[in-house]
């Protein structure tokens, strides 16, 4: 997802909100992305759904981009 930095930032925000500690997910976002874990895929799906809802309303997903 390196080509869409806003979507990656949104997925990271969802991931960190839903899986805040090792009790919820054994790895952080970057590692989950690298391995394509179920937690990562769920966060990406949530970010895509949020973007679709906002697009339908004529809004834009605008999140800070973190390197």
C-alpha positions in Angstrom: 0.0 0.0 0.0 3.0 2.2 -0.4 1.5 3.9 -3.4 -1.5 5.3 -1.4 0.0 7.1 1.6 -3.4 8.5 2.8 -5.0 5.1 2.8 -2.0 3.6 4.6 -2.2 6.3 7.3 -5.9 5.6 7.7 -5.3 1.9 7.9 -2.6 2.5 10.5 -4.9 4.6 12.6 -7.6 2.0 12.5 -5.1 -0.8 13.3 -3.7 1.1 16.3 -7.1 2.0 17.6 -8.5 -1.6 17.3 -5.3 -3.4 18.3 -3.6 -1.1 20.8 -1.5 -3.7 22.5 0.1 -7.2 22.2 -3.1 -8.5 23.9 -5.0 -7.8 20.7 -2.3 -8.3 18.0 1.2 -9.7 18.5 2.9 -7.3 16.1 2.8 -3.6 15.3 1.3 -2.1 12.1 4.5 -2.2 10.0 5.2 -5.8 10.7 1.5 -6.8 10.2 1.6 -5.0 6.8 4.8 -6.9 5.8 3.2 -10.2 6.6 -0.3 -9.4 5.5 -1.9 -10.5 8.8 -5.6 -10.8 9.3 -5.4 -7.8 11.6 -3.8 -5.7 8.9 -6.3 -6.8 6.2 -9.2 -5.9 8.5 -7.7 -2.4 9.2 -7.2 -1.8 5.4 -10.8 -2.9 4.8 -12.1 -0.5 7.4 -10.1 2.3 5.9 -11.4 1.5 2.4 -15.0 1.5 3.7 -14.5 4.8 5.5 -13.1 6.3 2.3 -16.1 5.1 0.3 -18.5 6.5 2.8 -16.7 9.9 2.8 -16.6 9.9 -1.0 -20.3 9.3 -1.2 -20.8 12.4 1.0 -18.4 14.4 -1.2 -15.8 14.5 1.5 -12.2 13.5 1.3 -10.1 11.4 3.7 -7.5 13.8 4.9 -5.1 12.4 7.4 -1.5 13.3 8.2 1.0 11.2 6.4 3.7 9.6 8.6 6.9 8.3 7.2 
